[in-house]
Amino acid sequence: MTTSIFDTRHYKYPQNFLEMKPKLTRLEQAIKKLEANLIDTDETKNLKLLKQRLDSGLGLKVDYARELNPDQLMAATTIEGKVLVIAGAGSGKTKTLTYRTSYLLENGVSPKEIFATDLYA
């Protein structure tokens, strides 16, 4: 088993562990799925993808590259599928969501097809 940032092997389990074990197993599976889909913006192929998405021939009105950092830019310029952004307080999640909505609209996605939510814990 590869080490995860959510490693639970060294955790001291409480008395009700048997009740919690199935929930922990489901959580670990969900984490593995999330980690398998992480995108590293430092990889060359992803940098090329970002350049494609911001091609000046697209006629974008917003300078996304100037406004967002590479990780925010990757999330904001993804059109296909869903994007899950998990980050700490003050890291720019709401800003990224706003710019993603703008990017989708600039690329012809109908407002009726956009669902965005920002959850706070």
VENPEUR-V103500 format. One record per pair of residues at least 6 apart in sequence whose C-alpha atoms are under 7 Angstrom apart, sorted by the first residue. I is the first residue (numbers start at 1). J is the second residue. If there is no record, write none. Layout:
BEGIN
i=[I:I]
j=[J:J]
END
This chain:
BEGIN
i=[41:41:41:50:53:60:64:65:72:75:76:76:76:76:76:77:77:79:85:87:94:105]
j=[47:70:71:74:77:106:73:73:96:83:96:97:99:100:103:100:103:104:93:93:118:111]
END
